[in-house]
């Protein structure tokens, strides 16, 4: 199930939240910055993950616990490629499609509530309508409730018509 909602992601609750992150798992701006303000301990959890694993590849996801009360887990999506020597730092629609496919496969038979922003449309600069179409394609038939949260009324009004 896929729903569009006009809201502030910091006010939402669910089992999972999607963090449009980067390959080196540093919390920065946008939704990552919001999650960092909501739960400063999250960055340490992400660094602990990296101490046991390698950096993510662009388009990959990983899941970590969310050490605060709003969510149980974070799905970190490698939208930006911040590894040393990265050839293509900024995302493209193929990367977003890979992320959505990976999230959908992870959620396959789960029945949970997932909160997500539009992926790659902030710092990444991708077209919101195109990203919305990709996300809807992958999430609309899941058992899980995937709630796409947008915080601008004009974005909501445009996307709700698609």
Number of C-alpha atoms within 10 A of each C-alpha: 15 19 14 17 17 17 15 13 19 12 7 15 15 17 15 22 26 24 26 28 27 28 23 20 25 16 21 14 14 16 21 21 16 17 25 17 13 14 15 15 14 21 19 12 16 21 14 12 16 14 10 8 9 10 18 21 17 26 23 21 26 16 18 16 14 22 17 14 10 18 18 15 18 23 22 24 30 29 30 25 23 22 15 7 8 12 9 11 16 18 22 18 15 11 20 26 19 19 24 24 20 18 22 20 14 14 18 14 11 13 14 14 18 23 23 22 23 20 32 24 19 15 13 15 12 18 15 17 15 13 20 19 13 19 24 17 14 19 24 15 14 18 16 19 20 28 21 24 19 19 13 11 12 10 13 17 11 11 16 12 6 8
